[in-house]
Amino acid sequence: MSDICHKLHKLANALSRFTFPFDLKALPMNGIYLLFEKNETAHGVDRIVRVGTHNGDDQLRSRLKQHFINENKDRSIFRKNIGRAILNKDKDDFLKQWEIDLTSRDAKKKYADKIDSVKQHNIERKVSEYIRNNFSFVVIPVTSKKERLSLESKLISTISHCDQCKPSDEWLGNYSTKPKIRQSGLWQEQKLYGSHLSEEDYERVIELSRKQLCL
Ligand SMILES: [Zn+2]
């Protein structure tokens, strides 16, 4: 397991890296993104701390915009999780309000007087700042939705099963309120500990990334 994760990390670290601010147009329309976080290392290189993709076709750019640019935690579980950890680390009671999903009209109406919107905005700002200053990413272009979802899940499982991919003591995720995040060292709760990448899958990942490797 560690062996394939080792190769995956070497490959991921060799791909074209994006940091904020990045040119959305430079990203493919479809693919899987791998996030790295400052000061997190594994296999002698930067550690992959989250793997993600998108459901709808041509939505990769919009997905990354939801994480890095749009300040709305209810449209990005990644933002929500970063906020949870920041608030928990600060022992901030606003965590309870942060948990409320304000997407629906009903919820907006119901909680209109109960949410401190200035504070909410401040935390969204803090989340943006943290994400923009600490995360970078690479993209594996994958056109087919079926293949995107299948590879995403195998990539997540490969890392979650790996005994060499461990968070540092200072990792923000150690303050997560979600046990799966603390235990896996990944900013995600879904698709952990399933089937990992086979050698064949790994070859496919190289093939999909080949264009970037030749640059
Ligand atoms: Zn690993």
Residues whose N, C-alpha, C, O or C-beta is under 5 A from the ligand:
A	BS01	ZN	C5 H6 C162 Q164 C165
